[in-house]
Amino acid sequence: MLFPSAVLHSQEFAILAAFVAINTVMFASLAVAKILPKVHPTDWLPGRNRRAETRSIHPDGRV
């Protein structure tokens, strides 16, 4: 379906195109954020450990 030139250059069509563009960018950024691993800012701080004790099946570190 082809629209006349007057429709493509109207204010309403420009608003709709801007909404679709913003919506596309938001959903693309959410998809990329979902793929990437979680970021833990506390990992960047020295001397901070998220767990106070080991959760290994070998708690003393021996294998």
C-alpha positions as CSV (number, residue, x, y, z in Angstrom):
1,M,0.0,0.0,0.0
2,L,1.4,3.4,-1.0
3,F,0.6,6.5,0.8
4,P,0.3,9.9,-0.9
5,S,3.2,12.3,-0.4
6,A,1.0,14.6,1.8
7,V,0.4,11.8,4.3
8,L,4.2,11.0,4.6
9,H,5.0,14.7,5.3
10,S,2.2,15.3,7.8
11,Q,2.8,16.1,11.5
12,E,0.9,13.0,12.7
13,F,3.0,10.7,10.6
14,A,6.2,12.3,12.0
15,I,5.0,11.8,15.6
16,L,4.1,8.2,14.8
17,A,7.5,7.6,13.2
18,A,9.3,9.1,16.3
19,F,7.2,6.9,18.6
20,V,8.1,3.8,16.7
21,A,11.8,4.8,16.6
22,I,12.0,5.4,20.4
23,N,10.1,2.1,21.0
24,T,12.5,0.2,18.8
25,V,15.5,1.6,20.6
26,M,14.1,0.8,24.0
27,F,13.3,-2.8,23.1
28,A,16.6,-3.3,21.5
29,S,18.5,-2.0,24.5
30,L,16.4,-4.2,26.8
31,A,17.2,-7.3,24.6
32,V,20.9,-6.5,24.7
33,A,20.8,-5.9,28.5
34,K,19.1,-9.3,28.9
35,I,21.8,-11.1,27.0
36,L,24.8,-9.5,28.9
37,P,25.9,-10.9,32.2
38,K,24.9,-9.2,35.4
39,V,27.2,-6.4,36.6
40,H,28.0,-6.3,40.3
41,P,29.5,-2.9,41.2
42,T,30.7,-4.3,44.6
43,D,33.1,-6.5,42.7
44,W,35.0,-3.3,41.7
45,L,35.6,-2.3,45.3
46,P,38.8,-3.6,46.9
47,G,38.4,-5.9,49.9
48,R,34.7,-6.7,49.4
49,N,33.5,-10.2,49.1
50,R,29.9,-11.0,48.4
51,R,30.0,-14.2,50.5
52,A,31.4,-14.3,54.0
53,E,32.2,-18.0,53.7
54,T,32.9,-20.5,51.0
55,R,30.0,-22.5,49.7
56,S,32.1,-25.2,48.1
57,I,31.7,-28.9,48.9
58,H,35.4,-28.7,50.1
59,P,35.1,-25.8,52.6
60,D,38.8,-25.8,53.5
61,G,39.9,-25.5,49.9
62,R,41.4,-29.0,49.5
63,V,40.3,-31.1,46.6
